């Protein structure tokens, strides 16, 4: 009985030793596999994703376009070219300066003066012809009768009075016509001056960084004279 018990114990110990050896071999095998996988990952080259590469190229292209657009925005008109082009074609100086919003004002002013000159000249000619027809001896010329107000006759107004009215109207509208021509020439000069000044001050800094500082100051005089007090003005560009 004792021999069987000893034999059984011996077999159990032998089995435990065998299992422990197999387990250690498995662990070492797993460690070798992990090391092989790590070496494989290290040896693989870094592959750049094609989508990311395309996005990088697109960003570079966008930056280049932005730089080109910034260069095109650096525009500085030539003042002499603006004034000469504006003198040749009214309003063209504002086009050269790229101030297109001023064109309705420029051409609207010219149209207004053109209408004033035309209307005053037409009215002046009407009263001039009427006055000449009244003072001549030709009975067939009667334009002075056609411009009489409705319900009035020369006999009601008086021939001498009506003649003076026609002469006064003729002189007045003659002056209005000449004044309209002079003002239109002045307006033409103002348009040229605007184009020239606008081209000169095209890149003038009008940003909020322009600061005017006003502060009290003490002015020290010489020869032991008493100091004076005043204001100090400074402009920061």
C-alpha positions in Angstrom: 0.0 0.0 0.0 2.8 2.3 0.9 4.6 1.6 -2.4 1.4 2.5 -4.4 1.1 5.8 -2.5 4.7 6.7 -3.1 4.4 5.8 -6.8 1.2 8.0 -7.2 2.9 11.0 -5.5 6.0 10.6 -7.8 3.8 10.6 -10.9 2.0 13.7 -9.8 5.2 15.6 -9.3 6.5 14.5 -12.7 3.3 15.7 -14.4 3.6 19.2 -12.6 7.2 19.6 -13.7 6.2 18.8 -17.4 3.3 21.3 -17.3 5.5 24.1 -16.0 8.1 23.5 -18.7 5.5 23.6 -21.5 4.1 26.9 -20.1 7.5 28.5 -19.9 8.2 27.5 -23.6 4.9 29.0 -24.6 5.7 32.3 -22.9 9.1 32.5 -24.5 7.5 31.7 -27.9 5.0 34.5 -27.5 7.8 36.9 -26.5 9.7 36.0 -29.7 6.6 36.6 -31.8 6.1 40.1 -30.2 9.7 41.0 -30.9 9.3 39.9 -34.6 6.2 42.0 -35.0 7.9 45.1 -33.6 10.9 44.7 -35.9 8.5 44.4 -38.9 6.7 47.6 -38.0 10.0 49.5 -37.6 11.2 48.2 -41.0 8.1 49.3 -42.9 8.5 52.7 -44.7 6.2 55.6 -43.8 3.4 55.9 -46.4 1.9 59.3 -47.0 -1.8 59.3 -47.5 -2.7 60.6 -51.0 -5.6 62.6 -49.8 -3.4 64.4 -47.2 -0.8 65.1 -49.9 -3.4 66.6 -52.2 -4.7 68.8 -49.4 -1.2 70.1 -48.7 -0.7 70.9 -52.4 -4.1 72.7 -52.4 -3.1 74.8 -49.4 0.1 75.7 -51.1 -1.8 76.7 -54.3 -4.2 78.8 -52.2 -1.3 80.6 -50.5 0.2 81.4 -53.8 -3.0 82.8 -55.2 -3.4 85.0 -52.1 0.1 86.4 -52.6 -0.6 87.1 -56.2 -3.9 88.8 -55.3 -2.2 91.0 -52.7 0.4 92.1 -55.3 -2.4 93.1 -57.7 -4.1 95.1 -55.0 -1.1 97.4 -54.7 -2.4 99.9 -57.2 -1.2 103.5 -57.3 -2.7 105.8 -60.1 -0.6 108.3 -62.0 -1.9 111.8 -61.2 -0.7 113.3 -64.5 -2.3 110.5 -66.5 -5.6 110.9 -64.5 -5.8 114.6 -65.2 -4.9 114.4 -68.9 -7.3 111.5 -69.5 -10.0 113.4 -67.6 -9.3 116.5 -69.7 -9.7 114.5 -72.9 -12.8 112.6 -71.8 -14.8 114.1 -68.9 -15.0 111.6 -66.1 -12.2 109.4 -67.4 -9.9 110.5 -64.7 -12.2 109.0 -62.1 -12.2 105.8 -64.1 -8.4 105.7 -64.2 -8.4 106.2 -60.4 -10.9 103.3 -60.1 -13.4 105.5 -58.3 -16.4 104.3 -60.3 -19.0 105.5 -57.7 -18.2 109.1 -58.7 -19.3 108.6 -62.3 -23.0 109.2 -61.6 -22.1 112.5 -59.8 -19.8 113.6 -62.6 -22.1 112.9 -65.5 -25.2 114.0 -63.6 -23.6 117.4 -63.1 -22.6 117.7 -66.8 -26.2 116.7 -67.9 -27.6 119.3 -65.5 -25.4 122.1 -66.9 -26.1 121.0 -70.5 -29.9 121.2 -69.8 -29.5 124.6 -68.2 -27.5 126.0 -71.1 -29.9 124.6 -73.6 -33.1 125.9 -71.8 -31.7 129.3 -71.1 -30.5 129.6 -74.7 -33.8 128.5 -76.1 -35.7 131.0 -73.9 -33.3 133.8 -74.8 -33.8 133.2 -78.5 -37.6 133.3 -78.0 -37.6 136.7 -76.4 -34.9 138.0 -78.7 -37.0 137.1 -81.8 -40.1 138.5 -80.2 -38.4 141.8 -79.4 -37.1 142.1 -82.9 -40.5 141.3 -84.5 -42.1 144.0 -82.3 -39.7 146.8 -83.2 -39.5 146.1 -86.9 -42.1 147.4 -89.5 -42.9 144.0 -91.0 -46.5 143.0 -90.3 -45.9 139.4 -91.1 -43.5 138.8 -88.2 -45.7 138.4 -85.1 -43.8 136.0 -82.8 -44.2 138.6 -80.0 -48.0 138.1 -80.2 -47.7 134.3 -79.8 -45.9 134.5 -76.4 -48.5 136.7 -74.9 -50.2 135.2 -71.8 -53.6 133.8 -72.4 -56.3 136.4 -72.1 -54.0 139.4 -72.6 -53.4 141.7 -75.6 -50.8 144.3 -76.4 -53.4 147.0 -76.0 -54.1 145.8 -72.4 -50.4 145.7 -71.4 -49.3 148.7 -73.5 -47.0 148.6 -76.4 -44.1 150.4 -74.7 -44.4 148.4 -71.5 -44.6 145.1 -73.4 -41.5 146.1 -75.5 -39.6 146.8 -72.3 -40.6 143.5 -70.8 -39.4 141.6 -73.9 -36.1 143.5 -73.8 -35.6 142.8 -70.1 -36.4 139.0 -70.5 -34.0 138.9 -73.5 -31.1 140.4 -71.4 -31.9 138.2 -68.4 -31.9 134.9 -70.2 -28.8 135.9 -72.1 -27.0 136.4 -68.8 -28.4 133.1 -67.4 -27.1 131.3 -70.5 -23.6 132.8 -70.2 -23.6 132.1 -66.4 -24.5 128.4 -67.1 -21.6 128.1 -69.5 -19.2 129.7 -67.0 -20.4 127.4 -64.2 -20.1 124.3 -66.5 -16.5 125.2 -67.2 -15.9 125.6 -63.5 -17.5 122.2 -62.8 -15.3 120.7 -65.5 -12.2 122.1 -63.7 -13.5 120.8 -60.4 -13.8 117.3 -61.9 -10.2 117.5 -63.1 -9.0 118.7 -59.8 -10.8 115.9 -58.0 -9.2 113.3 -60.3 -5.7 114.8 -59.7 -6.1 115.1 -55.9 -7.6 111.7 -55.6 -4.7 110.2 -57.5 -2.2 112.0 -55.3 -3.8 110.9 -52.0 -4.8 107.4 -53.2 -2.5 105.7 -50.7 -2.8 108.3 -47.9 -3.3 106.6 -44.5 -6.8 107.3 -43.2 -6.8 104.4 -40.7 -7.9 104.9 -37.0 -4.2 104.8 -36.1 -4.0 108.6 -36.8 -4.1 110.2 -33.3 -4.1 113.8 -32.3 -2.8 114.3 -28.8 -3.4 117.6 -27.0 -1.9 118.1 -23.6 -0.8 121.1 -21.4 2.9 121.9 -21.4 5.3 124.2 -19.5 7.6 126.4 -21.7 10.8 127.4 -19.9 12.2 130.8 -21.0 15.7 132.1 -20.8 17.3 134.9 -18.8 15.5 133.9 -15.7 12.2 134.8 -17.1 9.1 133.2 -15.7 7.9 130.1 -17.4 4.9 130.2 -19.7 2.1 127.6 -20.0 0.4 126.4 -23.1 -0.9 123.5 -25.1 1.2 120.8 -26.9 -0.2 119.3 -30.1 1.2 116.1 -31.5 0.0 113.9 -34.4 0.9 110.2 -34.4 0.9 108.5 -37.9 
